[in-house]
Amino acid sequence: MNDRLPHEKGFHVSWDQLHRDARALAWRLDGQGPDNGTWKAVVAITRGGMAPAMIVARELDIRIVDTISVRSYDHQTQTAPEIIKRPNLDVVGKGSGILVIDDLVDTGKTIEAVRTEMPEAHLATVYAKPLGERVVNTFITGVSQDTWIFFPWDMALQYVEPFRGR
């Protein structure tokens, strides 16, 4: 039995690390689009996919960026995914030539919900857990299923007392 809380096996990602990993994702996707290697647009899965999507769009010089909003977490508890905002269907259609970007694929349920909306899209994440790897086309870094990733937007810098006190 594991008595460890989710945050006790944490992987802390800094802004600098996220930027490097998102650029690595862009490099992996460069030239892989269906239109002579190019992509038509980027769709970020909000909220976690917004920062990596912006970096990927910049690196690949993709000017059309939209979002799809999927609610699948209540703090640290995963719930059934619910799409609460869709991208412009005139642009994304069924997803051909569209890069869908998220920060992390965990169980794959969020990505599966997005895949039903855009079945032809290329789904890419910066980080992937084993249960979710099967539902994405591309990812950069794999982490164990029991790891909780702390993204830079989840944290704030604060003073910490030295362990020997004052």
Sequence and secondary structure as in RCSB ss.txt:
>XXXX:A:sequence
MNDRLPHEKGFHVSWDQLHRDARALAWRLDGQGPDNGTWKAVVAITRGGMAPAMIVARELDIRIVDTISVRSYDH
QTQTAPEIIKRPNLDVVGKGSGILVIDDLVDTGKTIEAVRTEMPEAHLATVYAKPLGERVVNTFITGVSQDTWIF
FPWDMALQYVEPFRGR
>XXXX:A:secstr
     GGGGEEE  HHHHHHHHHHHHHHHTT BTBTBB SEEEEEETTTHHHHHHHHHHTT   EEEEEEEEEET
TEEEEEEEEE   HHHHTT TTEEEEEEEESSSHHHHHHHHH TTSEEEEEEE TTTGGG SEEEEE  TT EEE
 GGG        TT  
